[in-house]
Amino acid sequence: MSFAIAHFAVGAAAATLVLGVLAPRSRLKGTAIMASGIWAMIPDLELVAPTYAERFDVLYDLFSTNLFWFHGTLDVIDPSDSPAVAAVAVGVWLATTVLVELGGYLWATLADRQTRRTDHGLGPGD
């Protein structure tokens, strides 16, 4: 079972990548990334509210927990709550964020450069 921050980081990294590719100019991207990180932690709600543990046990099998951004697989890979795995997950999330933001910046710069080139008569056909 991995640390909660590892689950959150995997969910947030997945949402960052998906939104960066499919909806790079979304106004609610930050909210969706946070919600995705929380979504990845849902199978561990029994640790937050132990009085409802038997209700959450229904959720906890490998197939259904993988619907929560591969929560079950991450628990199988890291059964000992390794801080190194959590640090790697956070690092992957940060690297994904940097790459997506850098890609969006470069894409916008190229689009702006192309627009300026065609506005001044330097485009194809001139």
MDTraj code that builds the backbone (N, CA, C; nanometers):
import mdtraj as md
import numpy as np

residues = "MET SER PHE ALA ILE ALA HIS PHE ALA VAL GLY ALA ALA ALA ALA THR LEU VAL LEU GLY VAL LEU ALA PRO ARG SER ARG LEU LYS GLY THR ALA ILE MET ALA SER GLY ILE TRP ALA MET ILE PRO ASP LEU GLU LEU VAL ALA PRO THR TYR ALA GLU ARG PHE ASP VAL LEU TYR ASP LEU PHE SER THR ASN LEU PHE TRP PHE HIS GLY THR LEU ASP VAL ILE ASP PRO SER ASP SER PRO ALA VAL ALA ALA VAL ALA VAL GLY VAL TRP LEU ALA THR THR VAL LEU VAL GLU LEU GLY GLY TYR LEU TRP ALA THR LEU ALA ASP ARG GLN THR ARG ARG THR ASP HIS GLY LEU GLY PRO GLY ASP".split()
xyz = np.array([
    [0.0846, -0.1175, 0.0000],
    [0.0000, 0.0000, 0.0000],
    [0.0888, 0.1234, 0.0000],
    [0.0703, 0.2096, -0.0961],
    [0.1540, 0.3289, -0.1110],
    [0.1025, 0.4445, -0.0267],
    [0.1892, 0.5425, -0.0076],
    [0.1490, 0.6651, 0.0605],
    [0.0397, 0.7349, -0.0191],
    [-0.0435, 0.8102, 0.0495],
    [-0.1522, 0.8831, -0.0166],
    [-0.0987, 0.9827, -0.1185],
    [0.0155, 1.0441, -0.0896],
    [0.0700, 1.1427, -0.1827],
    [0.1100, 1.0767, -0.3145],
    [0.1510, 0.9500, -0.3094],
    [0.1851, 0.8790, -0.4328],
    [0.0610, 0.8590, -0.5181],
    [-0.0497, 0.8187, -0.4553],
    [-0.1743, 0.8018, -0.5298],
    [-0.2211, 0.9353, -0.5870],
    [-0.2147, 1.0395, -0.5057],
    [-0.2557, 1.1720, -0.5517],
    [-0.1695, 1.2164, -0.6696],
    [-0.0389, 1.1964, -0.6598],
    [0.0518, 1.2403, -0.7659],
    [0.0284, 1.1642, -0.8958],
    [0.0006, 1.0346, -0.8874],
    [-0.0268, 0.9568, -1.0085],
    [-0.1552, 1.0065, -1.0749],
    [-0.2595, 1.0289, -0.9955],
    [-0.3844, 1.0809, -1.0516],
    [-0.3683, 1.2196, -1.1099],
    [-0.2948, 1.3052, -1.0410],
    [-0.2734, 1.4413, -1.0900],
    [-0.1865, 1.4418, -1.2151],
    [-0.0849, 1.3563, -1.2201],
    [0.0006, 1.3491, -1.3392],
    [-0.0781, 1.2998, -1.4599],
    [-0.1636, 1.2009, -1.4385],
    [-0.2452, 1.1505, -1.5490],
    [-0.3389, 1.2589, -1.6014],
    [-0.4024, 1.3321, -1.5112],
    [-0.4920, 1.4400, -1.5540],
    [-0.4149, 1.5525, -1.6211],
    [-0.2965, 1.5840, -1.5706],
    [-0.2139, 1.6878, -1.6319],
    [-0.1804, 1.6506, -1.7751],
    [-0.1427, 1.5263, -1.7966],
    [-0.1083, 1.4807, -1.9309],
    [-0.2298, 1.4789, -2.0231],
    [-0.3402, 1.4240, -1.9752],
    [-0.4613, 1.4162, -2.0578],
    [-0.5131, 1.5553, -2.0926],
    [-0.5220, 1.6429, -1.9935],
    [-0.5721, 1.7780, -2.0196],
    [-0.4735, 1.8602, -2.1013],
    [-0.3456, 1.8375, -2.0821],
    [-0.2456, 1.9096, -2.1601],
    [-0.2529, 1.8768, -2.3074],
    [-0.2932, 1.7541, -2.3392],
    [-0.3047, 1.7130, -2.4790],
    [-0.4426, 1.7462, -2.5356],
    [-0.5482, 1.7156, -2.4609],
    [-0.6838, 1.7304, -2.5142],
    [-0.7456, 1.8679, -2.4932],
    [-0.7124, 1.9346, -2.3837],
    [-0.7744, 2.0647, -2.3532],
    [-0.6711, 2.1592, -2.2922],
    [-0.5707, 2.1985, -2.3709],
    [-0.4621, 2.2778, -2.3121],
    [-0.5029, 2.4165, -2.2643],
    [-0.6110, 2.4711, -2.3160],
    [-0.6531, 2.6053, -2.2756],
    [-0.7748, 2.6042, -2.1846],
    [-0.7987, 2.4943, -2.1197],
    [-0.9131, 2.4823, -2.0299],
    [-0.8979, 2.5764, -1.9112],
    [-1.0053, 2.6454, -1.8776],
    [-1.0015, 2.7389, -1.7652],
    [-1.0018, 2.6671, -1.6312],
    [-1.0532, 2.5473, -1.6276],
    [-1.0643, 2.4732, -1.5014],
    [-0.9626, 2.3598, -1.4924],
    [-0.8512, 2.3742, -1.5600],
    [-0.7509, 2.2680, -1.5624],
    [-0.6975, 2.2378, -1.4220],
    [-0.6691, 2.3400, -1.3442],
    [-0.6180, 2.3186, -1.2085],
    [-0.7173, 2.2458, -1.1198],
    [-0.8436, 2.2827, -1.1321],
    [-0.9484, 2.2160, -1.0543],
    [-0.9614, 2.0701, -1.0953],
    [-0.9559, 2.0438, -1.2244],
    [-0.9668, 1.9065, -1.2732],
    [-0.8477, 1.8220, -1.2282],
    [-0.7304, 1.8818, -1.2242],
    [-0.6114, 1.8088, -1.1797],
    [-0.6233, 1.7741, -1.0315],
    [-0.6690, 1.8691, -0.9506],
    [-0.6885, 1.8418, -0.8075],
    [-0.7951, 1.7336, -0.7872],
    [-0.9055, 1.7440, -0.8604],
    [-1.0128, 1.6444, -0.8486],
    [-0.9633, 1.5065, -0.8906],
    [-0.8789, 1.5014, -0.9917],
    [-0.8247, 1.3739, -1.0368],
    [-0.7327, 1.3122, -0.9318],
    [-0.6550, 1.3954, -0.8648],
    [-0.5703, 1.3454, -0.7567],
    [-0.6524, 1.2903, -0.6418],
    [-0.7600, 1.3597, -0.6085],
    [-0.8501, 1.3120, -0.5025],
    [-0.9205, 1.1841, -0.5462],
    [-0.9604, 1.1771, -0.6731],
    [-1.0235, 1.0575, -0.7285],
    [-0.9316, 0.9363, -0.7102],
    [-0.8030, 0.9548, -0.7289],
    [-0.7077, 0.8443, -0.7160],
    [-0.6965, 0.7939, -0.5726],
    [-0.7388, 0.8733, -0.4761],
    [-0.7279, 0.8347, -0.3349],
    [-0.8570, 0.7758, -0.2781],
    [-0.9639, 0.7702, -0.3545],
    [-1.0939, 0.7242, -0.3033],
    [-1.0890, 0.5839, -0.2415],
    [-1.0194, 0.4854, -0.2991],
    [-1.0188, 0.3537, -0.2341],
    [-0.9603, 0.3526, -0.0929],
    [-0.8869, 0.4543, -0.0548],
    [-0.8312, 0.4610, 0.0809],
    [-0.9159, 0.5445, 0.1760],
    [-1.0397, 0.5726, 0.1409],
    [-1.1262, 0.6501, 0.2297],
    [-1.1525, 0.5790, 0.3619],
    [-1.1404, 0.4476, 0.3612],
    [-1.1602, 0.3733, 0.4863],
    [-1.0565, 0.4116, 0.5919],
    [-0.9427, 0.4611, 0.5497],
    [-0.8410, 0.5061, 0.6455],
    [-0.8779, 0.6402, 0.7065],
    [-0.9561, 0.7192, 0.6342],
    [-1.0000, 0.8496, 0.6838],
    [-1.1227, 0.8337, 0.7726],
    [-1.2138, 0.7459, 0.7322],
    [-1.3380, 0.7232, 0.8069],
    [-1.3489, 0.5746, 0.8410],
    [-1.2794, 0.5270, 0.9446],
    [-1.2770, 0.3837, 0.9746],
    [-1.4123, 0.3250, 1.0141],
    [-1.5067, 0.4081, 1.0580],
    [-1.6379, 0.3542, 1.0951],
    [-1.7139, 0.3028, 0.9736],
    [-1.6769, 0.3496, 0.8553],
    [-1.7419, 0.3050, 0.7322],
    [-1.6546, 0.2077, 0.6535],
    [-1.5588, 0.1447, 0.7192],
    [-1.4615, 0.0598, 0.6507],
    [-1.5278, -0.0546, 0.5751],
    [-1.6318, -0.1164, 0.6333],
    [-1.6954, -0.2296, 0.5643],
    [-1.7646, -0.1865, 0.4358],
    [-1.8111, -0.0633, 0.4284],
    [-1.8722, -0.0143, 0.3047],
    [-1.7669, 0.0083, 0.1967],
    [-1.6488, 0.0509, 0.2377],
    [-1.5431, 0.0766, 0.1400],
    [-1.4731, -0.0509, 0.0962],
    [-1.4849, -0.1585, 0.1734],
    [-1.4238, -0.2849, 0.1335],
    [-1.4822, -0.3372, 0.0032],
    [-1.6045, -0.2996, -0.0279],
    [-1.6667, -0.3392, -0.1542],
    [-1.5865, -0.2838, -0.2712],
    [-1.5330, -0.1636, -0.2553],
    [-1.4543, -0.1009, -0.3613],
    [-1.3175, -0.1642, -0.3794],
    [-1.2683, -0.2285, -0.2744],
    [-1.1273, -0.2626, -0.2739],
    [-1.0990, -0.4022, -0.3279],
    [-1.1038, -0.4174, -0.4568],
    [-1.0425, -0.5315, -0.5231],
    [-0.9584, -0.4741, -0.6369],
    [-0.8702, -0.5530, -0.6903],
    [-0.7711, -0.4998, -0.7840],
    [-0.8355, -0.4376, -0.9070],
    [-0.9421, -0.5002, -0.9591],
    [-1.0047, -0.4464, -1.0796],
    [-1.0697, -0.3113, -1.0539],
    [-1.1512, -0.3030, -0.9501],
    [-1.2233, -0.1773, -0.9279],
    [-1.1311, -0.0659, -0.8803],
    [-1.0266, -0.0980, -0.8060],
    [-0.9368, 0.0090, -0.7621],
    [-0.8547, 0.0640, -0.8773],
    [-0.8364, -0.0133, -0.9820],
    [-0.7643, 0.0380, -1.0982],
    [-0.8444, 0.1428, -1.1737],
    [-0.9743, 0.1505, -1.1489],
    [-1.0548, 0.2584, -1.2068],
    [-1.0185, 0.3931, -1.1451],
    [-0.9544, 0.3906, -1.0314],
    [-0.9125, 0.5120, -0.9614],
    [-0.7643, 0.5376, -0.9899],
    [-0.7326, 0.5568, -1.1162],
    [-0.5960, 0.5832, -1.1633],
    [-0.4968, 0.4785, -1.1118],
    [-0.5320, 0.3518, -1.1337],
    [-0.4422, 0.2396, -1.1042],
    [-0.3994, 0.2330, -0.9574],
    [-0.4936, 0.2658, -0.8698],
    [-0.4675, 0.2649, -0.7257],
    [-0.4230, 0.1261, -0.6788],
    [-0.4958, 0.0240, -0.7193],
    [-0.4638, -0.1118, -0.6752],
    [-0.3289, -0.1595, -0.7254],
    [-0.2971, -0.1288, -0.8494],
    [-0.1679, -0.1684, -0.9048],
    [-0.0539, -0.0996, -0.8311],
    [-0.0715, 0.0277, -0.7991],
    [0.0317, 0.0997, -0.7241],
    [0.0495, 0.0397, -0.5846],
    [-0.0592, -0.0048, -0.5224],
    [-0.0484, -0.0704, -0.3915],
    [0.0248, -0.2040, -0.4016],
    [0.0050, -0.2768, -0.5119],
    [0.0737, -0.4048, -0.5306],
    [0.2225, -0.3817, -0.5582],
    [0.2532, -0.2800, -0.6380],
    [0.3926, -0.2497, -0.6709],
    [0.4699, -0.2039, -0.5474],
    [0.4038, -0.1280, -0.4605],
    [0.4701, -0.0714, -0.3421],
    [0.3972, -0.1148, -0.2148],
    [0.4156, -0.2402, -0.1706],
    [0.3426, -0.2863, -0.0520],
    [0.3976, -0.2326, 0.0801],
    [0.5158, -0.1711, 0.0788],
    [0.5804, -0.1332, 0.2048],
    [0.5764, 0.0160, 0.2350],
    [0.4925, 0.0927, 0.1674],
    [0.4855, 0.2381, 0.1888],
    [0.6225, 0.3042, 0.1751],
    [0.6867, 0.2819, 0.0654],
    [0.8211, 0.3343, 0.0437],
    [0.8187, 0.4843, 0.0146],
    [0.8940, 0.5631, 0.0903],
    [0.9032, 0.7063, 0.0608],
    [0.9668, 0.7330, -0.0753],
    [1.0538, 0.6429, -0.1205],
    [1.1175, 0.6608, -0.2512],
    [1.0145, 0.6535, -0.3638],
    [0.9209, 0.5605, -0.3546],
    [0.8163, 0.5497, -0.4567],
    [0.7290, 0.6743, -0.4557],
    [0.6965, 0.7239, -0.3383],
    [0.6172, 0.8469, -0.3289],
    [0.6929, 0.9646, -0.3887],
    [0.8226, 0.9728, -0.3616],
    [0.9033, 1.0818, -0.4170],
    [0.9120, 1.0724, -0.5688],
    [0.9259, 0.9513, -0.6212],
    [0.9296, 0.9336, -0.7667],
    [0.7960, 0.9739, -0.8284],
    [0.6860, 0.9368, -0.7650],
    [0.5537, 0.9737, -0.8170],
    [0.5360, 1.1252, -0.8200],
    [0.5774, 1.1927, -0.7145],
    [0.5683, 1.3394, -0.7120],
    [0.6607, 1.3991, -0.8176],
    [0.7795, 1.3426, -0.8336],
    [0.8720, 1.3899, -0.9365],
    [0.8172, 1.3725, -1.0767],
    [0.7516, 1.2597, -1.1012],
    [0.6893, 1.2374, -1.2326],
    [0.5781, 1.3386, -1.2565],
    [0.4998, 1.3675, -1.1532],
    [0.3938, 1.4685, -1.1672],
    [0.4540, 1.6050, -1.1999],
    [0.5583, 1.6437, -1.1279],
    [0.6222, 1.7728, -1.1546],
    [0.6831, 1.7774, -1.2945],
    [0.7496, 1.6697, -1.3362],
    [0.8075, 1.6648, -1.4707],
    [0.6991, 1.6715, -1.5778],
    [0.5883, 1.6015, -1.5555],
    [0.4767, 1.6066, -1.6497],
    [0.4217, 1.7477, -1.6600],
    [0.4082, 1.8147, -1.5468],
    [0.3580, 1.9521, -1.5466],
    [0.4514, 2.0443, -1.6238],
    [0.5808, 2.0323, -1.6002],
    [0.6776, 2.1167, -1.6710],
    [0.6728, 2.0903, -1.8210],
    [0.6698, 1.9638, -1.8613],
    [0.6669, 1.9311, -2.0040],
    [0.5390, 1.9789, -2.0718],
    [0.4256, 1.9625, -2.0052],
    [0.2988, 2.0072, -2.0635],
    [0.2962, 2.1592, -2.0759],
    [0.3408, 2.2292, -1.9725],
    [0.3421, 2.3757, -1.9777],
    [0.4414, 2.4263, -2.0817],
    [0.5575, 2.3647, -2.0902],
    [0.6564, 2.4038, -2.1901],
    [0.6045, 2.3773, -2.3308],
    [0.5403, 2.2631, -2.3497],
    [0.4805, 2.2323, -2.4798],
    [0.3724, 2.3319, -2.5177],
    [0.2885, 2.3708, -2.4219],
    [0.1856, 2.4712, -2.4490],
    [0.2449, 2.6057, -2.4844],
    [0.3525, 2.6431, -2.4153],
    [0.4194, 2.7701, -2.4450],
    [0.4800, 2.7679, -2.5855],
    [0.5491, 2.6588, -2.6197],
    [0.6093, 2.6492, -2.7525],
    [0.5034, 2.6470, -2.8618],
    [0.3942, 2.5769, -2.8377],
    [0.2851, 2.5719, -2.9349],
    [0.2271, 2.7111, -2.9576],
    [0.2044, 2.7859, -2.8499],
    [0.1503, 2.9215, -2.8617],
    [0.2500, 3.0140, -2.9309],
    [0.3784, 2.9987, -2.9022],
    [0.4806, 3.0814, -2.9660],
    [0.4872, 3.0539, -3.1154],
    [0.4829, 2.9272, -3.1542],
    [0.4853, 2.8938, -3.2968],
    [0.3601, 2.9439, -3.3677],
    [0.2459, 2.9326, -3.3029],
    [0.1218, 2.9816, -3.3636],
    [0.1264, 3.1329, -3.3794],
    [0.1799, 3.2028, -3.2799],
    [0.1920, 3.3484, -3.2877],
    [0.2899, 3.3885, -3.3973],
    [0.3991, 3.3175, -3.4079],
    [0.4984, 3.3462, -3.5120],
    [0.4383, 3.3239, -3.6509],
    [0.3608, 3.2173, -3.6654],
    [0.2965, 3.1887, -3.7941],
    [0.1949, 3.2972, -3.8277],
    [0.1198, 3.3444, -3.7279],
    [0.0208, 3.4499, -3.7508],
    [0.0896, 3.5788, -3.7929],
    [0.1979, 3.6158, -3.7265],
    [0.2705, 3.7381, -3.7630],
    [0.3303, 3.7272, -3.9023],
    [0.3786, 3.6100, -3.9382],
    [0.4399, 3.5916, -4.0693],
    [0.3362, 3.6114, -4.1799],
    [0.2180, 3.5565, -4.1634],
    [0.1161, 3.5701, -4.2680],
    [0.0511, 3.7074, -4.2669],
    [0.0467, 3.7759, -4.1523],
    [-0.0115, 3.9100, -4.1467],
    [0.0742, 4.0131, -4.2181],
    [0.2027, 3.9908, -4.2272],
    [0.2924, 4.0885, -4.2867],
    [0.3313, 4.0532, -4.4295],
    [0.2627, 3.9600, -4.4892],
    [0.2894, 3.9268, -4.6282],
    [0.4121, 3.8406, -4.6487],
    [0.4533, 3.7675, -4.5486],
    [0.5708, 3.6827, -4.5619],
    [0.5342, 3.5347, -4.5644],
    [0.4079, 3.5074, -4.5830],
    [0.3633, 3.3694, -4.5808],
    [0.3749, 3.3039, -4.7163],
    [0.3238, 3.1839, -4.7289],
    [0.3298, 3.1123, -4.8561],
    [0.2535, 3.1881, -4.9644],
    [0.3087, 3.1897, -5.0828],
    [0.2425, 3.2561, -5.1953],
    [0.2840, 3.4001, -5.2143],
    [0.3679, 3.4561, -5.1277],
    [0.4133, 3.5957, -5.1427],
    [0.5484, 3.6022, -5.2081],
])
top = md.Topology()
chain = top.add_chain()
for i, resn in enumerate(residues, 1):
    res = top.add_residue(resn, chain, resSeq=i)
    for name in ("N", "CA", "C"):
        top.add_atom(name, md.element.get_by_symbol(name[0]), res)
traj = md.Trajectory(xyz[None], top)
